Amino acid sequence: MRIVFMGTPDFAEVCLRRLYEDGHEIAAVYSKPDMPKNRGMKMQMTPVKEYALEKGIEVVQPMTLKDENVQAQLKAFKPELIVVVAYGKLLPKAILDMPKYGCVNVHASILPKYRGSAPIQWSVLNGDKVTGVTTMMMAEGMDTGDIIETLETEIGENETSEQLWNRMALLGAELISKTVLDFENGNITLTPQDDSLATHAPMLTKDLSPVDWSKSAKQIHDQVRGLIPWPVASAEFSGKRFRIFETAISGKTTAHPAGSVISAGKDGLEVACGNGEVIVVRTIQADGGKRMAVADYLRGHPNDFEIIE
């Protein structure tokens, strides 16, 4: 199959790698323009671009796909199929209608649930037990096209968005591999989405970080898991701000007010939550400090947490 691949992050790179290793002809790769990153603000290639250049595949990084010259260049690659994975740009109708087999998207949810840019994170934030990946025919709307196939997976009780992201990338690669083969064999069945069941997964913001201790221990645990690696949950203890990277649901109960630190020791901080529940904060990072286990932090800062007796 002659494919033009469009994608940007490491999730997409895993899918591109699979299609390349399957022996498909990757006519070109489209990725978002390079961006300055880290403290030095050096220009950094996207993971998809880096892999494509390694394999000698032509890379195109247009600012927009609406430009007629950009569309003419894409048409010249003569794709039979365009595969889009976390590209970050909407495709205009002129491109959607271009390939023989159309444009296929790999989306990291079981559509129509979690349409949008952060489906993996919201599945964790909302405490879902199951998620999956979907291949669909692309339409002009945001993740509204007909479903081709889905592949489900369970979400671990302590699995973070980052860990799930890495697993889902492999699932996405497996599913797009099968979907492209089904196109070649004429074995495609399309199922329209039920728009009445659609939910949305908007981009994450730092506004989601502060912990509301009046919520249940599970809700807070899900918040911490869901916001890793960014923007990370945060809380103040004794006037000092901390980022929270790991928690555990203790199963204990308490009569102390929500947000109270009940104990601080080798297992972490026990903090009162809503409904008298208790959560254990295990890994933290103080502003300007390093990420570390609470037990290690306490060795150098034994008095930073006011314990409610």
C-alpha positions in Angstrom: 0.0 0.0 0.0 1.3 3.5 -0.9 0.8 5.6 2.2 1.3 9.2 3.2 1.6 9.2 7.0 0.7 12.3 9.2 1.7 12.4 12.8 3.8 14.2 15.4 4.5 12.6 18.9 6.1 9.3 20.0 2.6 7.7 19.9 2.5 8.3 16.2 6.1 7.3 15.7 5.3 3.8 17.0 2.5 3.5 14.4 4.7 4.8 11.6 7.4 2.3 12.5 4.9 -0.6 12.4 3.6 0.4 8.9 7.2 0.8 7.6 8.2 -2.6 9.1 5.0 -4.2 7.5 6.6 -3.3 4.2 4.2 -0.6 3.0 5.5 2.1 0.8 5.7 5.3 2.8 5.6 8.0 0.1 6.0 10.9 2.5 5.6 11.8 6.2 3.9 15.0 7.3 4.6 16.3 10.8 4.1 19.5 12.7 6.9 22.1 12.4 9.9 21.7 14.7 9.5 23.6 18.0 12.0 25.0 20.5 12.0 23.0 23.8 13.7 22.7 27.2 15.7 25.4 28.9 18.0 26.0 26.0 15.0 26.5 23.7 16.8 24.6 20.9 14.8 23.5 17.9 13.7 19.9 18.3 12.5 17.5 15.7 9.3 15.6 16.3 9.6 11.9 17.0 7.9 11.1 13.7 10.2 13.3 11.7 13.3 11.8 13.4 12.2 8.3 12.5 11.3 9.2 8.9 14.7 10.8 8.3 16.4 7.8 9.8 14.6 5.7 7.2 15.2 8.1 4.3 11.5 9.1 4.0 10.7 12.6 2.7 9.4 14.8 5.5 7.0 17.7 4.9 6.1 20.2 7.7 3.6 22.7 6.4 2.2 25.4 8.7 -1.3 24.7 7.2 -2.9 22.2 4.9 -5.3 24.7 3.5 -2.8 26.2 1.1 -3.4 25.0 -2.5 0.3 24.6 -3.1 0.6 22.3 -0.1 -2.3 20.3 -1.3 -0.8 20.0 -4.8 2.4 18.7 -3.3 0.5 16.1 -1.3 -1.4 15.0 -4.4 1.9 14.6 -6.3 2.9 11.8 -3.8 -0.1 9.8 -5.1 -1.1 8.2 -1.9 -3.6 5.3 -2.0 -4.2 5.9 1.7 -3.4 8.7 4.2 -2.9 7.5 7.8 -3.2 10.2 10.5 -2.1 9.6 14.1 -2.0 12.5 16.6 -0.9 14.9 13.8 -2.4 18.0 15.5 -4.0 19.5 12.4 -7.4 19.2 10.8 -7.5 17.9 7.2 -9.6 20.0 4.7 -12.1 18.2 2.5 -9.8 18.6 -0.6 -7.3 16.3 1.2 -9.9 13.9 2.7 -11.2 13.2 -0.8 -7.7 12.8 -2.3 -6.6 9.2 -1.7 -8.1 6.2 -3.4 -9.0 4.6 0.0 -9.5 7.9 1.9 -7.9 9.1 5.1 -7.8 6.8 8.2 -7.2 8.1 11.7 -6.0 6.1 14.8 -7.7 7.6 17.9 -6.8 6.6 21.4 -10.3 5.9 22.7 -13.4 3.8 22.0 -15.3 6.2 19.9 -17.6 8.1 20.2 -16.3 8.4 23.8 -13.5 11.0 24.3 -13.4 12.8 21.0 -10.7 15.4 21.1 -7.0 15.8 21.9 -6.5 14.1 25.3 -8.5 10.9 25.3 -5.9 8.9 27.2 -5.6 11.4 30.0 -9.3 11.8 30.5 -9.9 8.1 30.6 -7.6 8.0 33.6 -8.8 11.2 35.2 -12.4 9.9 35.1 -11.4 6.6 36.7 -12.4 4.4 33.7 -11.5 0.7 33.9 -11.5 0.1 30.2 -10.3 2.1 27.2 -9.0 1.3 23.7 -8.0 2.5 20.3 -10.2 3.0 17.2 -9.4 3.3 13.5 -11.9 5.4 11.6 -12.5 7.1 8.3 -11.8 10.7 8.7 -14.6 13.3 8.1 -14.6 17.1 8.4 -15.7 17.0 12.0 -13.4 16.3 15.0 -13.2 12.6 15.4 -16.7 12.1 13.9 -16.0 9.7 11.0 -17.3 6.1 10.6 -15.6 3.5 12.8 -13.6 0.8 11.1 -12.3 -1.3 14.0 -11.6 -1.0 17.8 -9.2 -2.8 20.2 -9.9 -2.6 23.9 -7.6 -2.8 26.9 -8.1 -2.6 30.7 -6.6 0.3 32.7 -4.6 -0.6 35.8 -5.7 0.8 39.1 -2.4 2.6 39.6 -1.5 3.1 35.9 -0.6 6.6 35.0 -1.5 8.4 31.8 2.1 8.2 30.7 2.2 4.4 31.2 -1.1 4.0 29.4 0.1 6.2 26.6 3.0 3.9 26.0 0.8 0.8 26.0 -1.8 2.4 23.8 0.8 3.3 21.2 1.6 -0.4 20.7 -2.2 -1.1 20.5 -2.6 1.6 17.9 0.2 0.2 15.9 -1.3 -3.2 16.0 -4.7 -1.9 15.0 -3.5 0.3 12.1 -1.5 -2.6 10.8 -4.6 -4.8 10.7 -6.7 -2.0 9.2 -4.4 -1.3 6.3 -4.2 -5.1 5.6 -8.1 -5.2 5.6 -8.1 -2.3 3.0 -5.8 -4.3 0.8 -8.0 -7.4 1.1 -11.2 -5.4 0.6 -12.4 -6.4 4.1 -13.5 -3.1 5.5 -16.8 -2.6 7.3 -17.8 0.9 8.4 -20.0 1.7 11.4 -21.4 5.2 11.8 -20.9 6.8 15.2 -23.8 7.5 17.5 -23.4 11.2 18.1 -25.7 11.1 21.1 -23.1 9.0 23.0 -20.2 11.3 22.2 -18.1 12.8 25.0 -15.1 15.1 24.7 -11.5 15.1 25.9 -10.2 18.6 25.7 -6.6 19.6 26.1 -5.3 19.6 29.6 -4.5 22.8 31.4 -2.7 23.7 34.7 -6.1 24.6 36.1 -6.6 20.9 36.6 -3.6 20.5 38.9 -4.7 21.7 42.4 -6.0 18.9 44.5 -9.4 19.3 46.1 -9.1 17.3 49.3 -12.9 17.2 49.8 -13.1 14.7 46.9 -12.9 11.0 47.5 -9.6 9.2 47.8 -10.2 7.5 44.5 -11.0 10.7 42.7 -7.8 12.3 44.0 -5.8 9.1 43.1 -7.2 9.3 39.6 -6.3 12.9 39.3 -2.7 12.3 40.3 -2.4 9.4 37.8 -4.2 11.3 35.0 -2.0 14.4 35.2 1.3 12.6 34.7 3.5 13.6 33.0 1.8 17.0 32.6 0.6 19.2 34.2 0.9 17.1 37.4 -1.3 17.4 40.5 -0.3 19.9 43.1 -1.2 20.8 46.7 0.0 23.1 49.6 1.1 21.8 52.9 1.9 24.3 55.7 2.1 27.1 53.1 4.6 25.3 50.8 3.6 24.1 47.3 4.3 20.5 46.2 3.7 18.6 43.0 2.3 15.1 43.6 3.5 12.2 41.5 2.3 9.1 43.3 -0.5 8.2 45.7 -2.2 5.1 47.1 -5.6 4.6 48.5 -5.1 3.4 52.1 -8.5 2.0 52.9 -8.4 3.8 56.3 -11.0 6.2 57.6 -10.6 9.3 59.8 -12.7 12.0 61.5 -10.2 14.7 60.7 -11.1 17.5 58.3 -10.3 17.0 54.6 -6.7 18.1 53.8 -5.4 17.3 57.2 -2.1 15.5 57.4 -2.7 12.6 59.7 0.8 11.1 59.7 4.2 11.4 57.9 6.6 8.6 57.7 8.4 6.0 55.7 5.2 5.1 53.8 4.4 8.7 52.9 1.9 11.3 54.0 -1.5 10.1 55.1 -4.0 12.9 54.2 -7.7 13.1 55.0 -10.0 13.2 52.0 -13.8 13.6 51.6 -16.2 11.3 53.4 -13.6 10.4 56.0 -11.3 8.5 53.6 -7.5 8.6 53.7 -5.0 8.8 50.8 -1.3 8.2 51.0 1.0 10.6 49.2 4.1 8.8 48.3 6.2 10.8 45.8 6.4 14.6 45.8 8.4 17.5 44.5 8.8 20.8 46.3 9.0 24.0 44.3 12.5 24.3 43.1 13.4 20.9 44.4 13.8 17.4 43.0 11.2 14.7 42.7 11.6 12.2 45.5 9.8 9.8 47.9 8.2 11.5 50.8 10.3 9.4 53.2 13.5 10.8 51.6 12.1 14.4 51.7 11.3 14.0 55.4 14.9 13.2 56.3 16.0 16.7 55.2 12.7 18.5 56.1 11.2 16.8 59.1 9.1 19.8 60.1 7.5 20.8 56.8 4.2 19.0 57.5 1.9 20.0 60.3 0.5 16.7 61.7 -3.0 16.8 63.1 -3.1 14.9 66.4 
